[in-house]
């Protein structure tokens, strides 16, 4: 039995933070002791409390925040962790520096789930024992950037029983009323943060072309982002005369009920470290069409469990969505295969066991 402390400095909640909670619950279910160190009013703190996970509050203002280091020292004295799993820059640096300053014996695993434009290698190389990444593409990228700490691919895990329960929850009223005016019309769903690299504007361009060709469909956009980018996207939707075809529904948590009504889920991203939405859509039995980029090919096998297209290729996306609207059966057959494949490869218990195995290997090497 291990004592495992998770850290997260982000004030917001997204795929990375939800995955942290999934891992903690899975490890707790295996009778390990878990504790989350996070900011006081962070969204992950609220979710952790809801799920019965203990938290300890650390400010995590920056990587060299002395009050955070002192508070963290008190937390590790009280909890005495065998292993600390870090997720963001500030918290991983505070943890690494605390171990150096106070000469602690715990192991540190850094989960690197998001690739920034410039990879800062110092903390990756000197303030942790091993790195976990969600995909082979991320592993290759870190190695090419000069990271020499061991990098292991452990994909995110999912509690599929919980996902099935979440899928039964009612849809928000704004989506229900919008759908009431579009019965029996194919629904194209896109879920994710509203950011330029997520490909919303490319998808809008593609769908506008399909509209000009006389195609009938609806596009449901789930997610939020900066006010500036959202306003820009709304303006473009209006200027193209697409208001009737599009609903920007804002953030939705949980998002699973949306897949119950989706005809197809699209992910036209320029890059994705992993693509958790694709796992959730596939396990819900929904066909997926996504960019062949980043970690997405680790999830979807082209023409076997879904469709992969070159990122940014407007013609390819237009042609493929035309094919889907004309002959959806081929895509639905791939979705059936995807569901079985995803449930086997991405179960949270497999992820938790992989983390434990890695931690035990690290513990043995530190004791040599």
Kinemage of the C-alpha trace (Angstrom):
@kinemage 1
@onewidth
@group {chain A} dominant
@subgroup {mainchain}
@vectorlist {calphas} color= white
{ca unk a 1} P 0.000 0.000 0.000
{ca unk a 2} L 1.393 3.381 -1.050
{ca unk a 3} L 0.767 6.971 -0.002
{ca unk a 4} L 0.367 8.985 -3.211
{ca unk a 5} L 0.150 12.773 -3.288
{ca unk a 6} L -1.165 14.412 -6.466
{ca unk a 7} L -0.487 18.101 -7.181
{ca unk a 8} L -2.268 20.486 -9.541
{ca unk a 9} L -1.672 24.247 -9.690
{ca unk a 10} L -4.274 25.128 -12.337
{ca unk a 11} L -7.280 27.159 -11.109
{ca unk a 12} L -9.429 25.762 -13.921
{ca unk a 13} L -10.643 22.302 -14.841
{ca unk a 14} L -10.316 20.448 -18.122
{ca unk a 15} L -9.241 17.073 -19.424
{ca unk a 16} L -5.951 17.042 -17.505
{ca unk a 17} L -7.594 17.849 -14.169
{ca unk a 18} L -10.442 15.383 -14.681
{ca unk a 19} L -7.897 12.688 -15.506
{ca unk a 20} L -6.111 13.456 -12.233
{ca unk a 21} L -9.334 12.804 -10.331
{ca unk a 22} L -9.968 9.578 -12.291
{ca unk a 23} L -6.511 8.277 -11.383
{ca unk a 24} L -6.925 9.221 -7.728
{ca unk a 25} L -10.268 7.439 -7.448
{ca unk a 26} L -8.869 4.332 -9.165
{ca unk a 27} L -5.847 4.218 -6.832
{ca unk a 28} L -8.075 4.845 -3.825
{ca unk a 29} L -10.207 1.923 -4.998
{ca unk a 30} L -7.053 -0.227 -4.893
{ca unk a 31} L -6.684 0.791 -1.198
{ca unk a 32} L -3.807 3.214 -1.659
{ca unk a 33} L -3.924 6.495 0.301
{ca unk a 34} L -4.337 9.542 -1.946
{ca unk a 35} L -4.249 13.282 -1.289
{ca unk a 36} L -4.607 16.241 -3.666
{ca unk a 37} L -2.553 19.430 -3.198
{ca unk a 38} L -4.202 22.298 -5.096
{ca unk a 39} L -5.249 25.932 -4.897
{ca unk a 40} L -7.957 26.850 -2.413
{ca unk a 41} L -10.683 28.021 -4.804
{ca unk a 42} L -9.666 25.977 -7.817
{ca unk a 43} L -12.300 24.057 -9.739
{ca unk a 44} L -10.427 20.786 -9.222
{ca unk a 45} L -10.678 21.343 -5.448
{ca unk a 46} L -14.461 21.592 -5.719
{ca unk a 47} L -14.684 18.445 -7.844
{ca unk a 48} L -12.320 16.515 -5.572
{ca unk a 49} L -14.452 17.290 -2.519
{ca unk a 50} L -17.595 16.204 -4.400
{ca unk a 51} L -15.933 12.871 -5.178
{ca unk a 52} L -14.740 12.227 -1.635
{ca unk a 53} L -11.055 12.976 -2.265
{ca unk a 54} L -9.083 14.691 0.519
{ca unk a 55} L -7.308 17.934 -0.383
{ca unk a 56} L -4.607 20.118 1.113
{ca unk a 57} L -4.407 23.767 0.054
{ca unk a 58} L -1.182 25.163 -1.457
{ca unk a 59} L -1.106 28.627 -3.158
{ca unk a 60} L 1.184 27.550 -6.080
{ca unk a 61} L 1.568 31.227 -7.129
{ca unk a 62} L 4.756 30.530 -9.082
{ca unk a 63} L 7.632 28.071 -9.289
{ca unk a 64} L 9.709 29.854 -6.603
{ca unk a 65} L 6.879 30.855 -4.269
{ca unk a 66} L 8.399 30.531 -0.765
{ca unk a 67} L 5.035 30.345 1.100
{ca unk a 68} L 4.024 27.475 -1.213
{ca unk a 69} L 7.275 25.611 -0.501
{ca unk a 70} L 6.819 26.065 3.259
{ca unk a 71} L 3.174 24.978 3.134
{ca unk a 72} L 4.141 22.013 0.996
{ca unk a 73} L 6.789 21.026 3.543
{ca unk a 74} L 4.068 20.865 6.219
{ca unk a 75} L 1.858 18.767 3.893
{ca unk a 76} L 4.581 16.202 3.190
{ca unk a 77} L 5.461 15.972 6.880
{ca unk a 78} L 1.832 15.208 7.741
{ca unk a 79} L 1.094 12.847 4.813
{ca unk a 80} L 4.563 11.259 4.355
{ca unk a 81} L 4.070 10.367 0.675
{ca unk a 82} L 5.926 7.547 -1.052
{ca unk a 83} L 5.139 9.065 -4.430
{ca unk a 84} L 4.154 12.503 -5.721
{ca unk a 85} L 2.510 12.881 -9.138
{ca unk a 86} L 2.684 16.436 -10.559
{ca unk a 87} L 0.723 17.868 -13.455
{ca unk a 88} L 1.584 21.529 -14.073
{ca unk a 89} L 4.689 23.705 -14.165
{ca unk a 90} L 4.320 25.597 -10.894
{ca unk a 91} L 3.384 22.641 -8.735
{ca unk a 92} L 6.029 20.323 -10.203
{ca unk a 93} L 8.755 22.910 -9.573
{ca unk a 94} L 7.594 23.499 -5.992
{ca unk a 95} L 7.613 19.731 -5.390
{ca unk a 96} L 11.053 19.228 -6.958
{ca unk a 97} L 12.609 22.140 -5.066
{ca unk a 98} L 11.028 20.967 -1.797
{ca unk a 99} L 12.589 17.540 -2.210
{ca unk a 100} L 16.013 19.101 -2.828
{ca unk a 101} L 15.799 21.620 0.009
{ca unk a 102} L 14.359 19.296 2.664
{ca unk a 103} L 16.132 16.125 1.431
{ca unk a 104} L 12.959 14.053 1.193
{ca unk a 105} L 12.857 10.451 -0.039
{ca unk a 106} L 9.648 10.355 -2.082
{ca unk a 107} L 9.661 9.646 -5.833
{ca unk a 108} L 8.351 12.246 -8.298
{ca unk a 109} L 6.421 11.444 -11.467
{ca unk a 110} L 5.657 14.341 -13.809
{ca unk a 111} L 2.645 13.928 -16.053
{ca unk a 112} L 3.156 16.028 -19.179
{ca unk a 113} L -0.175 16.221 -20.957
{ca unk a 114} L 0.162 19.529 -22.812
{ca unk a 115} L 2.928 20.645 -25.160
{ca unk a 116} L 3.733 24.354 -25.149
{ca unk a 117} L 5.440 26.162 -28.030
{ca unk a 118} L 8.739 26.105 -26.185
{ca unk a 119} L 9.448 23.140 -23.933
{ca unk a 120} L 11.172 24.129 -20.686
{ca unk a 121} L 13.456 21.180 -20.018
{ca unk a 122} L 15.111 22.132 -16.704
{ca unk a 123} L 12.400 20.859 -14.355
{ca unk a 124} L 11.761 17.843 -16.598
{ca unk a 125} L 15.429 16.883 -16.499
{ca unk a 126} L 16.339 17.742 -12.908
{ca unk a 127} L 13.235 17.935 -10.706
{ca unk a 128} L 11.507 14.604 -11.354
{ca unk a 129} L 12.407 10.915 -11.635
{ca unk a 130} L 10.258 9.932 -14.578
{ca unk a 131} L 7.761 11.493 -16.976
{ca unk a 132} L 4.410 10.102 -18.094
{ca unk a 133} L 2.935 11.247 -21.415
{ca unk a 134} L -0.367 10.270 -23.060
{ca unk a 135} L 0.926 9.479 -26.547
{ca unk a 136} L 3.932 8.376 -28.596
{ca unk a 137} L 3.922 11.730 -30.413
{ca unk a 138} L 4.459 13.572 -27.119
{ca unk a 139} L 7.185 11.123 -26.127
{ca unk a 140} L 9.058 11.749 -29.402
{ca unk a 141} L 8.625 15.512 -29.055
{ca unk a 142} L 10.110 15.643 -25.547
{ca unk a 143} L 13.079 13.514 -26.558
{ca unk a 144} L 13.701 15.731 -29.596
{ca unk a 145} L 13.648 18.792 -27.295
{ca unk a 146} L 16.479 17.380 -25.169
{ca unk a 147} L 14.608 15.747 -22.308
{ca unk a 148} L 16.786 12.912 -20.969
{ca unk a 149} L 14.630 11.862 -18.001
{ca unk a 150} L 12.864 8.561 -18.871
{ca unk a 151} L 9.572 9.221 -20.698
{ca unk a 152} L 6.889 6.519 -20.567
{ca unk a 153} L 3.643 6.455 -22.569
{ca unk a 154} L 0.677 5.744 -20.296
{ca unk a 155} L -2.583 6.785 -21.939
{ca unk a 156} L -5.340 8.446 -19.909
{ca unk a 157} L -7.768 6.019 -18.310
{ca unk a 158} L -11.541 6.211 -18.156
{ca unk a 159} L -14.136 4.902 -15.738
{ca unk a 160} L -16.520 3.604 -18.378
{ca unk a 161} L -19.207 2.676 -15.838
{ca unk a 162} L -19.301 6.298 -14.664
{ca unk a 163} L -19.335 7.578 -18.242
{ca unk a 164} L -22.354 5.411 -19.038
{ca unk a 165} L -24.129 6.835 -15.989
{ca unk a 166} L -23.275 10.428 -16.977
{ca unk a 167} L -24.593 9.809 -20.491
{ca unk a 168} L -28.106 9.276 -19.074
{ca unk a 169} L -28.317 12.785 -17.606
{ca unk a 170} L -30.644 15.288 -19.309
{ca unk a 171} L -29.376 17.741 -21.880
{ca unk a 172} L -29.390 21.455 -21.008
{ca unk a 173} L -32.629 23.180 -21.986
{ca unk a 174} L -30.962 25.463 -24.558
{ca unk a 175} L -29.709 22.433 -26.502
{ca unk a 176} L -33.053 20.642 -26.186
{ca unk a 177} L -35.032 23.598 -27.533
{ca unk a 178} L -32.551 24.087 -30.396
{ca unk a 179} L -32.794 20.410 -31.347
{ca unk a 180} L -36.594 20.578 -31.330
{ca unk a 181} L -36.404 22.746 -34.461
{ca unk a 182} L -34.075 20.295 -36.222
{ca unk a 183} L -35.539 16.816 -35.777
{ca unk a 184} L -34.058 14.041 -37.930
{ca unk a 185} L -31.297 16.346 -39.185
{ca unk a 186} L -27.693 15.045 -38.906
{ca unk a 187} L -25.940 16.593 -35.911
{ca unk a 188} L -22.194 17.315 -36.186
{ca unk a 189} L -20.707 17.808 -32.711
{ca unk a 190} L -17.414 19.463 -31.775
{ca unk a 191} L -16.272 19.489 -28.144
{ca unk a 192} L -13.239 21.341 -26.814
{ca unk a 193} L -11.786 24.641 -25.691
{ca unk a 194} L -12.454 27.573 -28.007
{ca unk a 195} L -8.887 28.172 -29.160
{ca unk a 196} L -7.466 28.801 -32.662
{ca unk a 197} L -5.608 25.454 -32.792
{ca unk a 198} L -8.854 23.514 -32.217
{ca unk a 199} L -9.951 24.158 -35.810
{ca unk a 200} L -13.386 25.720 -35.284
{ca unk a 201} L -12.858 28.235 -38.078
{ca unk a 202} L -11.720 25.531 -40.481
{ca unk a 203} L -14.842 23.525 -39.627
{ca unk a 204} L -17.018 26.592 -40.143
{ca unk a 205} L -15.481 27.074 -43.585
{ca unk a 206} L -16.093 23.409 -44.452
{ca unk a 207} L -19.691 23.474 -43.233
{ca unk a 208} L -20.421 26.704 -45.070
{ca unk a 209} L -19.258 24.997 -48.259
{ca unk a 210} L -21.576 22.049 -47.531
{ca unk a 211} L -24.439 24.464 -46.967
{ca unk a 212} L -23.777 26.082 -50.360
{ca unk a 213} L -23.935 22.581 -51.880
{ca unk a 214} L -27.419 22.146 -50.397
{ca unk a 215} L -26.511 19.854 -47.515
{ca unk a 216} L -28.745 19.863 -44.442
{ca unk a 217} L -27.114 19.439 -41.001
{ca unk a 218} L -26.600 21.160 -37.659
{ca unk a 219} L -23.293 21.954 -35.904
{ca unk a 220} L -23.208 21.907 -32.106
{ca unk a 221} L -20.133 23.537 -30.550
{ca unk a 222} L -19.503 22.690 -26.890
{ca unk a 223} L -16.770 24.501 -24.946
{ca unk a 224} L -15.557 27.925 -23.895
{ca unk a 225} L -12.479 30.064 -24.368
{ca unk a 226} L -11.329 33.648 -24.479
{ca unk a 227} L -14.047 36.261 -25.013
{ca unk a 228} L -12.108 37.665 -27.959
{ca unk a 229} L -11.876 34.340 -29.825
{ca unk a 230} L -15.492 33.435 -29.084
{ca unk a 231} L -16.703 36.837 -30.338
{ca unk a 232} L -14.616 36.429 -33.486
{ca unk a 233} L -16.125 32.987 -34.151
{ca unk a 234} L -19.671 34.230 -33.579
{ca unk a 235} L -19.074 37.154 -35.945
{ca unk a 236} L -17.833 34.793 -38.640
{ca unk a 237} L -20.842 32.504 -38.172
{ca unk a 238} L -23.141 35.486 -38.650
{ca unk a 239} L -21.285 36.916 -41.647
{ca unk a 240} L -21.539 33.538 -43.432
{ca unk a 241} L -25.266 33.305 -42.717
{ca unk a 242} L -24.773 30.187 -40.594
{ca unk a 243} L -26.700 31.246 -37.454
{ca unk a 244} L -29.550 28.834 -38.164
{ca unk a 245} L -27.093 25.947 -38.580
{ca unk a 246} L -24.926 26.481 -35.487
{ca unk a 247} L -25.382 26.481 -31.733
{ca unk a 248} L -22.472 27.568 -29.565
{ca unk a 249} L -23.642 25.941 -26.347
{ca unk a 250} L -20.812 27.021 -24.054
{ca unk a 251} L -19.164 24.673 -21.536
{ca unk a 252} L -21.029 21.547 -20.467
{ca unk a 253} L -20.124 19.298 -17.563
{ca unk a 254} L -20.465 16.402 -17.883
{ca unk a 255} L -20.396 16.414 -21.679
{ca unk a 256} L -21.465 12.761 -22.134
{ca unk a 257} L -25.201 13.469 -22.767
{ca unk a 258} L -24.217 15.316 -25.960
{ca unk a 259} L -22.828 12.138 -27.540
{ca unk a 260} L -26.253 10.538 -27.099
{ca unk a 261} L -27.645 12.888 -29.743
{ca unk a 262} L -24.553 13.232 -31.991
{ca unk a 263} L -24.498 11.801 -35.497
{ca unk a 264} L -20.731 12.320 -35.742
{ca unk a 265} L -18.031 13.929 -33.586
{ca unk a 266} L -15.347 15.986 -35.337
{ca unk a 267} L -11.925 17.049 -34.058
{ca unk a 268} L -10.243 19.199 -36.753
{ca unk a 269} L -7.423 20.303 -34.418
{ca unk a 270} L -4.047 21.496 -35.681
{ca unk a 271} L -2.521 19.476 -32.840
{ca unk a 272} L -3.723 17.378 -29.894
{ca unk a 273} L -1.526 15.832 -27.229
{ca unk a 274} L -4.125 13.081 -26.872
{ca unk a 275} L -7.804 13.788 -27.613
{ca unk a 276} L -9.928 12.584 -24.697
{ca unk a 277} L -13.110 13.672 -26.471
{ca unk a 278} L -12.515 10.987 -29.101
{ca unk a 279} L -12.368 8.272 -26.433
{ca unk a 280} L -15.607 9.489 -24.870
{ca unk a 281} L -17.347 9.746 -28.247
{ca unk a 282} L -16.121 6.359 -29.442
{ca unk a 283} L -17.161 4.575 -26.248
{ca unk a 284} L -20.582 6.202 -26.704
{ca unk a 285} L -20.819 4.523 -30.114
{ca unk a 286} L -20.517 7.734 -32.136
{ca unk a 287} L -18.509 7.856 -35.404
{ca unk a 288} L -15.457 10.120 -35.213
{ca unk a 289} L -13.597 12.137 -37.835
{ca unk a 290} L -10.378 13.763 -36.622
{ca unk a 291} L -7.084 15.292 -37.695
{ca unk a 292} L -4.149 12.938 -38.146
{ca unk a 293} L -1.976 14.808 -35.670
{ca unk a 294} L -0.350 14.518 -32.246
{ca unk a 295} L -1.714 11.719 -30.105
{ca unk a 296} L -4.896 11.151 -32.118
{ca unk a 297} L -3.488 8.206 -34.155
{ca unk a 298} L -2.809 6.447 -30.817
{ca unk a 299} L -6.576 6.421 -30.277
{ca unk a 300} L -8.110 6.030 -33.729
{ca unk a 301} L -7.005 3.640 -36.475
{ca unk a 302} L -7.805 5.192 -39.848
{ca unk a 303} L -10.613 3.396 -41.736
{ca unk a 304} L -10.814 0.792 -38.941
{ca unk a 305} L -12.158 2.570 -35.855
{ca unk a 306} L -12.627 6.053 -37.322
{ca unk a 307} L -11.456 8.496 -39.949
{ca unk a 308} L -8.239 10.537 -39.857
{ca unk a 309} L -7.581 13.483 -42.164
{ca unk a 310} L -4.665 15.853 -42.649
{ca unk a 311} L -4.999 18.858 -40.344
{ca unk a 312} L -6.070 22.005 -42.184
{ca unk a 313} L -7.016 20.233 -45.438
{ca unk a 314} L -10.338 21.928 -46.251
{ca unk a 315} L -10.965 19.811 -49.356
{ca unk a 316} L -10.412 16.520 -47.519
{ca unk a 317} L -12.697 17.556 -44.663
{ca unk a 318} L -15.410 18.762 -47.064
{ca unk a 319} L -15.294 15.545 -49.080
{ca unk a 320} L -15.328 13.314 -46.001
{ca unk a 321} L -18.261 15.050 -44.346
{ca unk a 322} L -20.072 14.868 -47.688
{ca unk a 323} L -19.419 11.107 -47.676
{ca unk a 324} L -20.706 10.847 -44.118
{ca unk a 325} L -23.910 12.743 -44.893
{ca unk a 326} L -24.467 10.573 -47.991
{ca unk a 327} L -23.542 7.156 -46.557
{ca unk a 328} L -23.292 7.201 -42.749
{ca unk a 329} L -23.502 3.395 -42.416
{ca unk a 330} L -19.805 2.817 -43.173
{ca unk a 331} L -18.864 5.283 -40.428
{ca unk a 332} L -21.294 3.678 -37.968
{ca unk a 333} L -19.717 0.262 -38.552
{ca unk a 334} L -16.315 1.710 -37.640
{ca unk a 335} L -17.884 3.200 -34.499
{ca unk a 336} L -18.972 -0.279 -33.369
{ca unk a 337} L -15.388 -1.530 -33.696
{ca unk a 338} L -14.053 1.586 -31.951
{ca unk a 339} L -16.255 1.073 -28.882
{ca unk a 340} L -14.861 -2.410 -28.231
{ca unk a 341} L -11.270 -1.334 -28.887
{ca unk a 342} L -11.460 1.773 -26.675
{ca unk a 343} L -13.056 -0.019 -23.722
{ca unk a 344} L -10.237 -2.568 -23.731
{ca unk a 345} L -7.262 -0.205 -24.130
{ca unk a 346} L -8.280 2.809 -22.035
{ca unk a 347} L -9.873 1.391 -18.897
{ca unk a 348} L -8.815 3.411 -15.829
{ca unk a 349} L -7.725 0.261 -13.967
{ca unk a 350} L -5.063 -0.398 -16.642
{ca unk a 351} L -3.774 3.169 -16.315
{ca unk a 352} L -3.651 2.991 -12.502
{ca unk a 353} L -1.775 -0.320 -12.618
{ca unk a 354} L 0.734 1.088 -15.135
{ca unk a 355} L 1.412 4.074 -12.849
{ca unk a 356} L 1.924 1.783 -9.842
{ca unk a 357} L 4.314 -0.442 -11.804
{ca unk a 358} L 6.316 2.611 -12.905
{ca unk a 359} L 6.381 3.954 -9.331
{ca unk a 360} L 7.631 0.643 -7.947
{ca unk a 361} L 10.382 0.496 -10.582
{ca unk a 362} L 11.411 4.045 -9.656
{ca unk a 363} L 11.446 3.206 -5.963
{ca unk a 364} L 13.744 0.218 -6.571
{ca unk a 365} L 16.140 2.286 -8.708
{ca unk a 366} L 16.315 5.051 -6.037
{ca unk a 367} L 17.187 2.454 -3.413
{ca unk a 368} L 20.052 0.975 -5.433
